[in-house]
Amino acid sequence: MIKLDPRTKIILVMSISSAVLIIQAPKNLFLLLLVSLLACKLLSISLFGAIKRLKKLWSFFLVLALIQSIFTSGGEALISIKGLNILTTNGLTSGISIIIRMAIIIFSALIIASTPPLETVYGLIAMKLPYEIAFMVLLAIKFLPLFKEEFTDSIIAVQLAGEDLNRIPLGQKLSLYTYILTPSVIKALNKAKYISISMECRGFRAYPNRTSYCRLKMRGIDYLTIFTALIFTSMLIAFHFNIIS
């Protein structure tokens, strides 16, 4: 396992995310996906566990890719009904690109998730980001599992009341989720209010700078990783704009 500085991981993810928004060719996107998988492997991130946890999202990505491929015209027709092109080569390429792009975003997010949230905050502060914004990021990371827990508790309460969510029609299920979502959001907001009060009582933002016992230190592997990521991303973008043939 390679232990990287939080700043290195942030720069690595920023490089990958910037490249994935610019690059369009599926072969270059696939190469970027391999780099993301390699980075996750070197950081000892369980790829199988991540895919298993996100299996419900992959069906959504497939539907999104299908819609993208249908509404993208151009190229040779692969599926045609009464002269109307349903699926073309350009559409298929666009759909494949969407799936690869989503996979890259997910796996690059795992790189940030492999770092403890507080270390990520220290990394952002070390990169000269105002500590108020850095702590906002920390609270957002903390509140995601909290909101999930509140929503799960509400779902369990409905099931204990005798409702079978698998047999409820789609329209009623959406209405039920709306009613469940409202108290979950209110509970999360109440906890956020108590956290803000406790932070004010402890003098948050009383001084322009904050000190901490944690001191981040870049090592040789960090500089090598940043240099490699920037060079590789620049080459992919140069290939995309035909700067390098």
N, C-alpha and C positions, 0 to 999 in steps of 0.2 A: 504493500500500500504506500502511495506517495502522499505525504502531508504537505499541502500547499497553504500559503497565506490567504486569508479571505480576500484581500485585494487582488491576488492573482486569479482567484476563481471568478471574481466580479468582472475583471477585464476579459477573461476567457469567454464568459457567457456573453458579454457585450459584443465581442468580436464575432461569435457564432450567430448571435441574433441579428447583427447588422448585415452579415453576409446572407443569411436566409431570407431577408427582406428584399435584397437586391438581385440575387441569382435566380434565374428562371429555368435554366436547362436542367432536366431531370438527372443527367449524368453528373453534373457538378453538385447538385443537391444531394445525390446519393453519396458522393465522395465526402461531402460535409457531414452527412449522417454517420458515416464510418468513423470520422474523426470524433464526433460526439460520443459514439459508443466506446471508442478507444479511451477517451478521457474518463468516461464513467467507469470503465474497467480498471484503469490505473488508480482511480480513487476508491476502489472496492465498493462500488455501488451495485446493488443487486438489480440487474436488468430484468430478470425473470419476475421478481417480486413486483417491480414497477409496472411491467406489462400486465400482470395479473390484477393489480389494483385498479388499473385504468381500462380494463377490458370493456366496461360499459361505454366508455367514450369512443372506442375504436369504431363501433357501429355508427356513431354520429359522424365520425370522420369519413367513413365510407359513403354515407348518404351525402355529405357535403361534397365529396369528390365526384359522386355520380351527377349531382346537380350542376357542378362546375363543368363537367365534361359534356353534358347535354346542351348547355347554353353557350358553349364556346364553338364558334363556327370556324370554317377554314380547313383545308387539307382534304384528304380523300375520305369518302363516306364509308364507314364500316357497317352501320345499321341504317337502313333507309326504309321508310314506310310510305308508299304511294308518292314517291318523289321527294318526300320530306326527310332530310338528313337528321336522324336522331343522335347518332354518334359518329364523330369524325376522328381522324388521326390527331388533329390539334386538340380536340376535346379530350381524347384519351390521355394525351401528354399533359394537359392541364390538370386533369384529375389525379394522375400519378404524382405530379409535382405538389399538389395540395396535401396528399397523404404523407409524402416524405417531409414536407415543410412542417406539418404538425408534429411528426415524430421527432424532428430535430429540436423543436421548441420544448417538447416534453422532456427529452433527455438532457438538454442543456439546463432546464430548470432543476433537474435532479442534482446537478453540480452545486448549485447554490444551496439546495436543501440538505446536502451532506455536511454543511457547516452549521454549528450551533448558532441560533439567531443572534445571541449577544455578540459573538465574534464577528458576525456579518455587520452589526452596528458599529463595532470598533473599526472594521475595515472601511466602512463608509465615512466615518469621522476622520480616519487617517488620510482619506482621499480628499479632504477639505470640504466635505459636505456638511452643512450646518447640523449640529447635533439634534436640533429640534426635528428636522426631517428624518434623520437617522432613527430617532426613537419612534417616529410615526411608522416607519417601516417595521420596527420591532413589534409594535402593538398590532399592526395589521397581520403579521405572521402569527402572533399569539392568538388573535381572535378568530382565525380561520378554523382551527380545531374546536374552539369554544362554540362557534356558531353551529358547526356540524354536530356537536354533542347536544346542543339545545334542540336542534331539528330532529335528531334521532330519538330523543326522549319524547318528543311530541308524537312522533310516528308510533312508538311503542305504546303510548297512552291510548291512541286511537285503536290500535289492534287489541289491547286489553279490554276495550269497551265493546268488543265483538264485531268490529268492522274487518272484513276481508278485502284488503286493498287490491288483490289480484282479480277479484270478481266485480269490482266497481267499474262502471263505464268510464271512458276516457274523460268525458265532460265533467262528470261528478268528481273524478279523481283530481282533475286540475283545480276545481273549486275547493276541494278538501285541502289540497296542498296550499292554496292561497290562505285559508283559515289557519293552517298550521304555521305558515311562514310568519304571519303577523305577530303572534306572541313570542316567537323565537327571536325576531328582530328587536322587539321591545325589551326582552330580557338581556340581550346582548348590549343594547344601548344603556340600560340601567347599570350594568357592570362597567361599561366604559365611563359612565359618569362617576362612579365610585373610584375608579382608577385615576381619573383626572383630579379628583379632590385630594386623594392621597399624594399624588405627585406635587400638587401645589403646596400641601402641608410640609413636604420635605424640601421645598425651596427649588423646585424645577424652574429653570430659566431665571433664577435670581442673579446669576452671574453670566457674563458673555461666554465663558469657557468652562468646560467641565474636565476634571481630572479622573483618572482611573488607575488601578493597579496593573491592568493588562497593558503590555507593551508589545506591539506587533513588530516583527523583524523579518525582513525579506532575506531569503537565502539564494544560493546560486540556482537551485532548481526552479525557484519562482521567476527569476529573471530569464532563464532559458525558456520556460513555458510561455511567458508573455511575449518574448521575441519570436518564438516559433508560431504562436497563434496569430500575431500581427502579420508576419510574413506570409503565412498560409492564406489568411483571409484576403490580404492584398493581392495575392496571385490569383485567387478565384475571382475576385472582382475585376481584375485586369483581363482575365480570360473572357469574362462576361461582356465587357465593353470592347473586346477585340484589340486591346492594347498590346497584349502578348498573344501571338498566334501559335 
